Amino acid sequence: MYQYLLFDIDETLLDFNRDMALAFERMYRAAGLNDAVPYSDAVLRLYNDCNERWWRRFEQGLCTKPALYRGRFVDFFCEAGLPQRDPDLVNSLYFDFLGQTGTVFPGAEALLAALAEKHPIYIVTNGNAVSQKTRLQNSGLLPYIRGCFISETAGAAKPDKRYFDYVLAHIPGAAADNCVVIGDSLTSDMRGAQNAGMASIWYNPHGLPNTLGVPVTHEARSYADIRRLLLEV
């Protein structure tokens, strides 16, 4: 059915929400921000809101990755009532801590181990190049992965068709009709698959509604669903 598997990382294989929260709190304290506004869940939620806004802009082609990295912290400092700090230095510190993480969702390694016996597996991600590589190393998932395509080195990002054109050009034998994109994000993974003319598996373990109306080929509520779709069809 499908030959090449293009997996997203964050919230598909790795627990980014947990890793991000750990890295953000460590950064917040190391940067001395806790002295101005004590760290709390509300502070983290505020950062998440700023971060999500900027990622949506990036996915829509409205800003560059460096502008995203800077803008989310500039907005966060302002909205949290924090003193302005150098956003580049704070961002660098955040990525240093993020790169020390790599929490694997239960069952993710077993899933990849089973799939890798029959399919070449590749990673497709918009994440930061340095931290994503170290998180994958820390995760123990690299033995099952043939390659990793990070938007920063591809010259384009999901959901842009040019990103997937780059991926196909660097996988021998791969074509739009023999690949499937597997990920949790409607706006980057599923929209990207649609733009590239590829099949998709929306990993939706929380049963969220597809309020955006993005076409998906398959929906999976669990790793068992993904395994059945790819190994038992």
Secondary structure, DSSP 8 states (H G I E B T S, - for coil): ---EEEE--BTTTB-HHHHHHHHHHHHHHHTTGGGTS---HHHHHHHHHHHHHHHHHHHTTSS-HHHHHHHHHHHHHHHHT-----HHHHHHHHHHHHTT---B-TTHHHHHHHHHTTS-EEEEE-S-HHHHHHHHHHHT-GGG-SEEEEHHHHTS-TT-HHHHHHHHHTSTT--GGGEEEEES-IIIIIHHHHHHT-EEEEE-TT----TT----SEEESSHHHHHHHHH--
